[in-house]
Every structure is written in structure tokens, then in C-alpha cells.
Amino acid sequence: MNKKNIWIINFFAGTFETGFGERHYYFSKYFKKNNFDVKIISSTFNHYWKIFPPSDKRFNFQKYEDLDYCWVKTPKYKSDSIKRFWSMMVFSVSVLFLPVKKLSKPNVIIVSSMPIFPILFAHFLKKKFKDCKLIFEIRDLWPLSAVYLGNYSINHPVIKFIGFFEKFGYKNSDIVVSVLKNSRGYMEKIAGKKINFEYIPNGFYKNQNYEILPLSIESNIPEKSFIVGYAGTLGLMNYIENLIKAAQYLKHYENIKIIILGEGPLKNSMLDLSVGLSNVLFFDKIEKKYVREFINKFDVCYIGWKKIPLYDYGVSANKYFEYMSLSKPILEINSPLGSPVRESNCGIFMDNDTPELIAENILKLYNMTLQERSQLGKNGKDFVEKYHDIEKLSENYMKLF
């Protein structure tokens, strides 16, 4: 019997090297291990990457480790440019013209947002290929994210445009998968009907090889300090601003340092905010193979959210599981209901974001015994191994095929 062929269509799907968009890279390893053929269809450019795939042709095929990638040539853009929208549309329309002979006819097509535009064109392919199942995977709720984070009116033409694709996807997909635990009711309201919903969150891949930090990086991390650290994108969704403001209240604690690792559209404003604060250190984005060892230098890890209704539908940031797998206690700001920090009791979760209270809770963690902090870290590691092991999550995913 022929293997089932799975197409994964995701503009942001990356590799281990790109350091962003690895969800399907990890899942696909287990899909292949369980005798599925997998084709990951992604773009040649997105603003999160520093390492880019081949882009000579319209469709560029690459074998990365044991996985098959088809890189769709897309225009380059700046993160705050209208060209970003255009690049996503080019990618979406290209789905109609994917070289089926090279990719082989799909038995399952997974369209993962954002962007959600490919769902319309993937639906045409589903109709074209007999007995093809269409799975719509939602990692972020769009256009709702733009309404809350971008301050767009619900009646803005762009929001209406994106909303058309959202509703179409919920109504016409065989299964809707989401990393957001509480999103089913919202989706059914948009669709106007019951949907076949599956919750499959992000997780941690325990078999990935990581490398020790180069001396050029490690030597800049302060020794014998209590480090509160953040590693990830510096953008609207990540809410680092009040952590930096909290450092103002900790200036007299010479042993406490706040370290921020990463890049993003708000980095320059955060650098400006930290002027005069010697206890706040910034590090540029590093290769993914070093990130785990960098995080291992933290005593406490930070996660922040804006206090908006968007997160009531659930959160599943990859950094949760990276932190927790390393047995790190976590300080979470504006902690949403159902967050892994709450559910695992792996740190301190705050329902507000006042800089003074953030500083107070950093001091609370600082003044804990090593044994107390270690117990919080163990709680997180036990939780992630039980509920967020990628191997276990992939088994749930494969049942849908």
C-alpha cells in the first residue's frame, strides 16, 4: 500500500537553523518515522529569519536533514511594509500552481495560519484531488489579533478581507486544529455552525542536538549574578517594556541582572527605554543551536502578555516549553487563564503588569532558597514532559490523517 502523502502549507515554516517556525519541522520528523510522506511548503523569505533557503526558481526543492521542503519564491519585505501583505498573497496564490508531479498527489493538506489566505486555494486542490482531507491549523487568531494588537476597527476593509478567509476556512475544512485551547466557541460563532475541532498545542522536541555557547557569547553573560531572562521576538505580543521599567526598582540590587535575547520591531524602543539602566543587558539573536545553552544561564525566565481579551482563547508560545524543559522557574505577566505556568505551578504568575509589582516578584524569586526555585522548575519540566512532548502530540495529529 502506498504511503499517505501530507502537504503542510505554512508561509513561516522553517528549519532548525532558521530558529523560527519549527513546529512543522518537528512534527514532520515523527510523521515520517510513522511511514507518512511529508512535503513542507514554505516561503523563501520572512522577516524573522537570518538564514534563507534557495530562491532561484519559483519552486525550490531542498532536502533538509530527512525532510522535503518546497520553497515558494516570495518577494522580500520589511516587517512594517505593505509588501509583507503582498508577499503573503503571492505565496497563497502560488498554492494553485504547486508542481504536483514533484510533490506527489496529497492525501492530506494542512494549511497553517498566519497567513490564512492559502486556505481558499487549498480548498480548490481538495476538490481537485479525490479523497483529500483538508486541515486548517490556527496558531494565531486572525483578523482578531490585528484588531487587538494593531488597533484596527472591526469594520476596517483589511479586517473584513481577512475575515472572509477565516470564515471560509472554518466552514469548509474537514478539521480545524488549533494551539489555542479555548478557541472552539469563537470559531463556531464565526463559522455559524459546529466544527470538527482538535486542540494540538505547541511542545518540546527532546531529541534535538544543541551546542555549547561560543566563548564570544558566554564571556558577555555576567557571572555570579541572578539572571532574569527573556529569549525571543521583541514585538507587540511579547510585552517586554514593563520588565525593563521594573529594572528601575532593582538598581540597588547589584547581583540581579535582566537579560533580553532577540530581535524584533520594538528592539530600538526597548534599547531607548533601558538607557541608564546598567542592570539591563541586550543580546542580538543567536543561532538556534546555541539558544538552549543561553537560556540555561537564566535563573528565572520571563513571559509577558498584554492584558487583552485575545488571550482568553488560549496561549501556546514555544518559549514556555523551552523554558520548562530546562526546569526554569517562570515569571509570567498578565497571565492568561489556562497558561502552562498556572497549570503546572512552575513559577509566579501575575494578573497585572505594574513595574513595581514585577520588581517585587523578581525579589520574591531571588529570595527563595535554591531548593524552592528548583521545585518550581521541576513542576514545569514534569508538566511539559507529560502534556507537551512533540512525540506524543504528533501521535494525536496523525490520528487525524
N, C-alpha and C positions, 0 to 999 in steps of 0.2 A: 504494500500500500504506500502511495506517495505521502511524503511529509506534508503537513499543513504549512502553508506559506503565510507569514504575518508581515503586513506592511505597517510600519509605525511612521506617521507623518507628523513632524514636530519641527517648526521653524528653528527652535532653540536647542534641539537635541545635539548633545556634544559627546566628547570622549573623556577619558580620564585626564588627558593632557589639557583640554580646554578649561577645565576647572569650573564649568557651569553647564547645566543641562544634562547631568549624568544619569538622571532617573532611568531613562530607557537603555542606556549603555549597561547599567547593572541588571535590570530586569532581563534584557535580551540574552545575557550570559546564561541565565537559568532556562530561558525559553529554548535556547539551542541545546543545552545539556539534556533537555527533555524531548529532543527529537523534533523540534519545530525549526523550519527555515525562517529566518528573520531578516528583513530589509529595513534599515533605518533611513528615512528620507528627511533630510535637513537642509538648511540654507548654507551657503558658502560664507556668509558674513552675519554676525550680530555684534552689538556694541559691548557685550560682556566679555568677549574673548580677546586674547592677545596672540593666540596661536590659531592660524586659519587653515582650513583644508584646501585641497586643489580646486581651482576655479577656472580652468582653461576653457572648458566646454559648458554647454547648457546643463548637461547632466554628467557629473563626475563621479566615477565609481572608485571606491577605495576599500581595501581590506585593512581594518584596524584591529589588531590582535586577531580574534577569531570571528569578528563581526563584519557584516557587509553594510557599508554606507553608500547612499546615493546623495551626493551633494548638489543641490539645485542652485545654479548661479543666480545670485540676487544682488541688486545694487547696494553699494556701501552707503552709509548714512551716519549722521551724528545723532546721539540719543534724543536730543530735543528738537530734531528736524522733522519736517513733514515727509522727508524722504524715507523715514523709518516706516511710516504707514504705506508708502509706495512699495518699499522692499517686501513687506508682508503680502501685499496684493499680488506682486509678481510671483512670489513663491506659491501663493494659493492657486492662481490660475494655472501655473505650471503643472499642478497635480493632474489636470486633464490630459497632459501630454507626456506623462511619465512613460519611459520606454519599457513596456510590458514584457517584451521578449527577453530583455536582460534581467528584469526584476522577477519574472515569472508571475503568472496569474495569482492574485491573492485569494486566500480563503477567509482572512480576517483583515480588516483595515481599522487601525486605531488612529484617530485624529486627536491630537493633544493640544489644548489651548495654553497660552496665547501665542499666535493669533487663532481665532476661531473660524476665520474665513474659509479655510480648506474644507470644512465640513460640507459645504454646499457642493463642491466639486467631487469630493469623495463619495457623496450620495449618488452622483451620476455614475461613478465607477461601480458602486454597489449594484445599480440597476443593470449595468453592462455585463458584469461577471455573475454568472449563476451561482446561487448558494454562497454568496459572500456576506459575511457578517460585518456590520459597521458599529464600532465602539467609539463613543465621544467621550474623551477624557478631559476633565476640568481640573486644572491646577489652580487657577485664579478665576474669580467670577467677573467676567466682562460682559457688558459695559459697567457693571456696578462699581468695580474698582476705580474706573475713571471718574465716576460721579463723586465718590467719597475722597479719593486721593488727588484728583485733578480739578476738583470744584466745578465740574461740568453740570449744567442743568440736565435733568432727566429728559427734557424736551429738545435738547441740542441735536441738530441734524446728524452729527457724528455718532452720538449715543443711540439715536434711532436706527442708524445704519448698522452699527454693531449688534444692536438688539435683534434685528431681523435674523442674523446668522445664529445668534444664541437660541432664539425660539425655534428656528428651523432645526437646529441640531438636537434639541431636547425632544422635539416631536417626531423626528424621522430616524433617529438612531435605534439600533436594536438594544443597546445597553449604554447607559451613562455611568461612567466611572468617575469618582471624584476623590481627591485627597482631603476634602473638606467634610468632616463628619456630619455636620448639621445642615447640609445644603439641600437635601432632598425636597423639603417643603417649598423652598424658594423656587427650585427648578420646576416642580409640578405646577406651581402658580403661574410661571412664565409659559409653560407648555399648554396649560389648560387641560391637563389630563394626567393620569398616573403614568409614571415612567419606570422602566426596569433599571433600578439604581443599585450600584455597588460602591462601597467605601473601601478604597485601597490606598492607604496613606503613603507618604514617603518613608524611607527607612535607611538602615545602615548596612552596607556591604562589608562583611567582616573579612573577606579573603583578598582585599586589595593590598598590593605591595606599596609601602611608603618608604621614604628615605630620611636619613638623619639630616638635620639642618646644616647647611654650609656654614663655616666659621664666619663668613662675611655677614650673615644674618644673625646668627646666635650671639655674636660678640656685642651686638647692639641692644640685646634684651637685658635689662638690668638684673643683676644677680642679687640674691638675698632680699628680694622685695616681695611684697604681697601684691600680686597682679590680678586686676580685674580686666578681663579681655573680651574683645569682640572681634570676630573674623567673618567677613562677608561684604556684601554690597552696601555702599553708603548712599542710600536713596530714601525716598519718602516713606516707604513701607517699613524701614528698619529702625527709625527713631533713635538716633544716637545723640541728638542735641542735648537732651537733659542729663545724659550721663556725663557729658563734658561740663555742663553747668554745675553738676554735683561735685566735680573736682575742686571747685572754688571753696567748698566747705571742708575739703580734706587737705588743704595746702599745708597744714601744720603737722600732718602725719607723713613724715619723710619716707617711711617704709612702704606706703601704699601708692601704687602706680596704676594708671589706666592706659591700656594699650589697645589701639584700634588698627586692625589689619585689613586692608582692602582698598578698593577704588569705587567710584560712583559719582553721579551727577552733583551730589551735595558735599563732596570732599573739600572743595575750596572754602565753602561757607563754614564747614566744621573746623578747618585749619584756622580761619579767622576768629572763630569763637574761642579757640584754645590759646590764643596769643596771651603770653604772660603766665601760662599755667605749666610749670616745669614738670608737673606730675601727670601730664597727658602726652603720650608718645604715639606717633603715627608711623605705620609701616606700609610701604607700597605692596600691592598684590604680588604674591609669590606663586611659584608653580605648585599645582595641586599636590604633587608628590611630597612636598615639604609641609603642607598646611597642618597635617595631623600632629607632627612633632612640634610645630609652633604653638598650637593650642595646648599641647601638653605642658607648656611653660606657665599657663594660667593657673591661678589658684581658684578663681571664680570666673565663670563665663556669663556674659550679658546677652539678653534678648529684650528688645523693646518693640512695642506696638503703639500706634496711635489709638486713642480712645474713640473709636468709631464703630457703628453697628455692623460694618462689613465683616469684622472678625467674629461676630456672633455665629456665623455659619461654619466656623472651624478654622484651624491653623495647622499647617504641617510643614514648617520650614525645615530644610535639610540640616541647618545648623543645630537644631535641637538634638538630633540623633548623633551628629558628630561629637557634640559636647558630652552627651550622656554616655556614649560608648567608651569615652575616656574617663568615666567616673568623676566628672567635674560637677561640683555644685553650681547651680544656675540662679542668677538674679534676673527675674522677669518683670518688666514694667508694663502696666495696663494689661495684665494677664487675662486673656480671654477664657471664658468658661470652656472646660474640656481640653485646655492646653496640657501637653505632656508633663510640664513642670508641676501643675496642680495634681494631675492624675497619679504621678509617681512619687510625689513629695521628695523631689530631688533638689530643692533649694528654697528660696524665698520668692514668692510671687506677690506683686503689688497691684492693687486696683487703681492706682493713680500714678502720676509721673512727676511729682514735685521734686525738684533737685535736692532740696534739703532732706526729704524723706529717703531719696535714693542714697544720699550720703550716709544717713543713719543706718540703713540696711546693709550698706557695704561695711560699716563699722561693726555691725552685729555679726556678719560673717567673719570679719577679721578677728573678732574677739572670741569666736568659737574655738574649742580645742580642735586639734588636728583630727582626733577621733570623731568628733561631731560632724565636721565637714566631710570626712571620709564616708560616714554613714549616709549622708545626703547623696554623695556621688555614687555609692553602691546602689542606692534606691533607683537612681536613674539608669545605671547600667543593667540592673536586673529587669527593669521595665522595657528598655529598648530591645533586649535580647528576647523577651517574651512576646512583644507585640509589633516590633518594627524591624525584625530581621528580614532583609530583602529576599532571602531564600524562601521564607515562609509566605511573604507577601506575593512572591511570584507564583507560588502554588495556587493561591486564591485567584490570581489573574488568569492562569492557564485553564482553570475550570470554565471560564467564560468562552474559551475558544471552542 
